[in-house]
Amino acid sequence: MHAWQTINMEVRLTEEFSRKNPVFPVSLVKPYFQTEEDKFPSRKKNPTPPEIVEVEDSAGPAKKIIKARKIGLNGKDQRQYLVIFNYQTADKDK
């Protein structure tokens, strides 16, 4: 890495980028971190997705949808709903 009057930096590029110009403005050059863990050691890696609970047919129709969210699970977008069911107590809401 060479500094060109502290305005530009020349960096070593891999073979993949050999045709690119190796000189960049200093404002674009940032420190390299091996992994995100080095930069953010207290960050959780991958939060586990919530458990998918199948609703029994005996629960009856939903009375009200309280909350909805869209999540990515196994590479697919899925919607999850928090609902209140008719004829059920609050502890059985899913």
C-alpha positions as CSV (number, residue, x, y, z in Angstrom):
1,M,0.0,0.0,0.0
2,H,1.4,3.3,-1.0
3,A,0.2,6.8,-0.1
4,W,0.1,9.4,-2.9
5,Q,0.3,12.7,-1.2
6,T,-2.2,11.5,1.4
7,I,-5.0,12.0,-1.1
8,N,-4.9,8.6,-2.8
9,M,-3.9,5.1,-1.8
10,E,-2.5,2.3,-4.0
11,V,-3.6,-1.1,-2.8
12,R,-2.7,-4.6,-3.7
13,L,-5.6,-6.3,-5.5
14,T,-6.2,-10.0,-6.0
15,E,-5.9,-11.7,-9.4
16,E,-9.6,-11.4,-9.8
17,F,-9.4,-7.6,-9.8
18,S,-6.1,-7.3,-11.7
19,R,-7.7,-5.2,-14.5
20,K,-9.0,-2.6,-12.0
21,N,-7.1,0.6,-11.1
22,P,-5.4,0.0,-7.8
23,V,-5.4,3.7,-6.8
24,F,-8.3,4.9,-4.6
25,P,-9.2,8.1,-2.8
26,V,-8.3,8.0,0.9
27,S,-12.0,8.7,1.8
28,L,-13.0,5.3,0.3
29,V,-10.3,3.2,2.0
30,K,-11.5,1.6,5.2
31,P,-9.8,-0.8,7.7
32,Y,-10.1,-4.5,7.0
33,F,-11.6,-6.8,9.6
34,Q,-11.1,-10.5,9.4
35,T,-14.7,-11.3,10.5
36,E,-17.6,-9.4,12.0
37,E,-16.9,-11.1,15.3
38,D,-13.6,-9.1,15.5
39,K,-15.5,-5.9,15.0
40,F,-18.6,-6.7,17.1
41,P,-17.6,-9.4,19.6
42,S,-20.9,-9.2,21.6
43,R,-23.2,-9.5,18.6
44,K,-25.2,-12.7,18.3
45,K,-24.3,-14.8,15.2
46,N,-27.6,-16.0,13.8
47,P,-30.7,-15.6,15.9
48,T,-32.7,-18.8,15.9
49,P,-36.1,-18.3,14.1
50,P,-39.2,-18.7,16.2
51,E,-40.7,-22.1,16.5
52,I,-43.5,-22.7,14.0
53,V,-46.6,-23.8,15.8
54,E,-49.3,-25.6,13.8
55,V,-52.8,-24.6,14.8
56,E,-55.3,-27.4,15.5
57,D,-58.5,-27.4,13.7
58,S,-60.3,-27.5,17.0
59,A,-59.2,-23.9,17.7
60,G,-62.0,-22.5,15.5
61,P,-61.9,-19.4,13.4
62,A,-59.6,-16.5,14.3
63,K,-61.3,-13.6,16.1
64,K,-58.7,-11.0,15.5
65,I,-55.2,-10.7,14.0
66,I,-53.1,-8.8,16.6
67,K,-49.8,-8.7,14.8
68,A,-48.3,-9.9,11.5
69,R,-44.7,-10.2,10.3
70,K,-42.8,-11.4,7.3
71,I,-39.7,-13.5,7.9
72,G,-37.2,-15.3,5.7
73,L,-37.1,-19.0,6.6
74,N,-35.1,-21.6,4.6
75,G,-34.7,-19.1,1.7
76,K,-38.4,-18.4,1.4
77,D,-40.5,-15.5,2.7
78,Q,-43.2,-16.6,5.1
79,R,-45.8,-14.6,7.0
80,Q,-46.5,-15.2,10.7
81,Y,-49.6,-14.0,12.5
82,L,-50.4,-13.5,16.2
83,V,-54.1,-14.1,16.5
84,I,-56.9,-14.3,19.1
85,F,-59.2,-17.3,18.5
86,N,-62.9,-17.4,19.2
87,Y,-63.9,-19.6,22.1
88,Q,-60.3,-19.7,23.5
89,T,-58.6,-18.2,26.5
90,A,-55.7,-15.8,26.1
91,D,-53.1,-18.4,27.2
92,K,-54.0,-20.5,24.1
93,D,-53.5,-17.6,21.6
94,K,-50.8,-18.4,19.0
